[in-house]
Amino acid sequence: MMYEEMKKDLRSSVLKLCKFLGEDLSEEVVDAVVRQASFENMKDDPLANFENTLYRGFGPKLQEGHFLRKGTIGDWKNHMTVQQNERFDKIFQKQMKDFPLQFIWDVNESQN
């Protein structure tokens, strides 16, 4: 299960997880899980986002950022230069050539 899959279709991801766990949840319970597991709710839930734990462990410096940031797919494009991305791609292709999973790098990509 990948974050990108969950972001694109959280309900399908919850149902996939239920099937894996052998759980048969009612539609009401699935709806509640989907609602609670949305990025927005997780970001606001101190039991889910570790914000308080990090603040206690690392002090006020954490106020410069957050444990959970934007919850978007492909935000790496806003932080890496073209040169950094090309270097990452080269290393990634070499190191992961035999890895059986395909990754979604952009919101417009689909999982095969």
CYANA upper distance limits for C-alpha pairs under 8 A (distance plus 0.5 A):
  1 MET  CA      5 GLU  CA      7.46
  1 MET  CA      6 MET  CA      8.18
  1 MET  CA     13 SER  CA      7.96
  2 MET  CA      6 MET  CA      6.98
  3 TYR  CA      7 LYS  CA      6.54
  4 GLU  CA      8 LYS  CA      6.66
  4 GLU  CA     73 ILE  CA      6.85
  4 GLU  CA    104 ILE  CA      7.00
  4 GLU  CA    107 VAL  CA      7.98
  5 GLU  CA      9 ASP  CA      6.62
  5 GLU  CA     10 LEU  CA      7.78
  5 GLU  CA     13 SER  CA      7.41
  5 GLU  CA    111 GLN  CA      8.37
  6 MET  CA     10 LEU  CA      4.89
  6 MET  CA     11 ARG  CA      8.28
  6 MET  CA     12 SER  CA      8.22
  6 MET  CA     13 SER  CA      5.99
  7 LYS  CA     72 THR  CA      8.32
  7 LYS  CA     73 ILE  CA      8.32
  8 LYS  CA    107 VAL  CA      8.19
  9 ASP  CA     13 SER  CA      6.96
 10 LEU  CA     14 VAL  CA      6.67
 10 LEU  CA     34 VAL  CA      6.89
 10 LEU  CA     38 SER  CA      8.07
 11 ARG  CA     15 LEU  CA      6.77
 11 ARG  CA     30 VAL  CA      8.05
 11 ARG  CA     31 ASP  CA      8.31
 11 ARG  CA     34 VAL  CA      6.40
 12 SER  CA     16 LYS  CA      6.55
 13 SER  CA     17 LEU  CA      6.67
 14 VAL  CA     18 CYS  CA      6.66
 14 VAL  CA     30 VAL  CA      7.75
 14 VAL  CA     33 VAL  CA      8.07
 14 VAL  CA     34 VAL  CA      7.45
 15 LEU  CA     19 LYS  CA      6.68
 15 LEU  CA     30 VAL  CA      8.13
 16 LYS  CA     20 PHE  CA      6.78
 17 LEU  CA     21 LEU  CA      6.66
 18 CYS  CA     22 GLY  CA      6.42
 18 CYS  CA     23 GLU  CA      5.40
 18 CYS  CA     24 ASP  CA      7.13
 18 CYS  CA     25 LEU  CA      7.96
 19 LYS  CA     23 GLU  CA      6.57
 19 LYS  CA     24 ASP  CA      7.90
 25 LEU  CA     29 VAL  CA      6.51
 25 LEU  CA     30 VAL  CA      6.70
 26 SER  CA     30 VAL  CA      6.75
 27 GLU  CA     31 ASP  CA      6.52
 28 GLU  CA     32 ALA  CA      6.74
 29 VAL  CA     33 VAL  CA      6.67
 30 VAL  CA     34 VAL  CA      6.61
 31 ASP  CA     35 ARG  CA      6.60
 32 ALA  CA     36 GLN  CA      6.57
 33 VAL  CA     37 ALA  CA      6.32
 34 VAL  CA     38 SER  CA      6.71
 35 ARG  CA     41 ASN  CA      8.00
 36 GLN  CA     41 ASN  CA      6.30
 36 GLN  CA     42 MET  CA      7.45
 37 ALA  CA     41 ASN  CA      7.00
 37 ALA  CA     42 MET  CA      6.54
 38 SER  CA     42 MET  CA      6.66
 39 PHE  CA     43 LYS  CA      6.44
 39 PHE  CA     71 GLY  CA      6.74
 40 GLU  CA     44 ASP  CA      6.94
 41 ASN  CA     45 ASP  CA      6.62
 42 MET  CA     46 PRO  CA      8.45
 42 MET  CA     48 ALA  CA      6.18
 42 MET  CA     49 ASN  CA      6.74
 43 LYS  CA     48 ALA  CA      7.80
 43 LYS  CA     49 ASN  CA      6.24
 43 LYS  CA     68 LEU  CA      6.61
 44 ASP  CA     49 ASN  CA      7.99
 45 ASP  CA     49 ASN  CA      6.73
 46 PRO  CA     50 PHE  CA      6.65
 46 PRO  CA     51 GLU  CA      6.88
 46 PRO  CA     52 ASN  CA      7.12
 49 ASN  CA     67 PHE  CA      7.03
 49 ASN  CA     68 LEU  CA      7.03
 50 PHE  CA     54 LEU  CA      6.64
 50 PHE  CA     67 PHE  CA      7.25
 51 GLU  CA     55 TYR  CA      6.63
 51 GLU  CA     66 HIS  CA      7.31
 51 GLU  CA     67 PHE  CA      6.20
 52 ASN  CA     56 ARG  CA      6.64
 53 THR  CA     57 GLY  CA      6.58
 54 LEU  CA     58 PHE  CA      6.17
 54 LEU  CA     59 GLY  CA      8.00
 54 LEU  CA     62 LEU  CA      7.67
 54 LEU  CA     67 PHE  CA      8.22
 55 TYR  CA     59 GLY  CA      5.43
 55 TYR  CA     60 PRO  CA      6.86
 55 TYR  CA     61 LYS  CA      8.41
 55 TYR  CA     62 LEU  CA      6.34
 55 TYR  CA     63 GLN  CA      8.32
 58 PHE  CA     62 LEU  CA      7.11
 62 LEU  CA     66 HIS  CA      7.25
 65 GLY  CA     69 ARG  CA      8.09
 73 ILE  CA    105 TRP  CA      7.64
 73 ILE  CA    106 ASP  CA      6.44
 73 ILE  CA    107 VAL  CA      6.08
 74 GLY  CA    105 TRP  CA      6.39
 74 GLY  CA    106 ASP  CA      5.44
 74 GLY  CA    107 VAL  CA      7.14
 75 ASP  CA     79 HIS  CA      7.70
 76 TRP  CA     80 MET  CA      6.60
 77 LYS  CA     81 THR  CA      8.01
 80 MET  CA     84 GLN  CA      6.22
 80 MET  CA     85 ASN  CA      6.61
 81 THR  CA     85 ASN  CA      6.66
 82 VAL  CA     86 GLU  CA      6.63
 83 GLN  CA     87 ARG  CA      6.71
 84 GLN  CA     88 PHE  CA      6.57
 85 ASN  CA     89 ASP  CA      6.56
 86 GLU  CA     90 LYS  CA      6.74
 87 ARG  CA     91 ILE  CA      6.83
 88 PHE  CA     92 PHE  CA      6.33
 89 ASP  CA     93 GLN  CA      6.44
 90 LYS  CA     94 LYS  CA      6.87
 91 ILE  CA     95 GLN  CA      6.56
 92 PHE  CA     96 MET  CA      6.16
 92 PHE  CA     97 LYS  CA      8.33
 93 GLN  CA     97 LYS  CA      5.94
102 GLN  CA    111 GLN  CA      7.71
102 GLN  CA    112 ASN  CA      8.27
103 PHE  CA    111 GLN  CA      7.89
104 ILE  CA    109 GLU  CA      6.45
104 ILE  CA    110 SER  CA      7.18
104 ILE  CA    111 GLN  CA      7.05
105 TRP  CA    109 GLU  CA      7.52
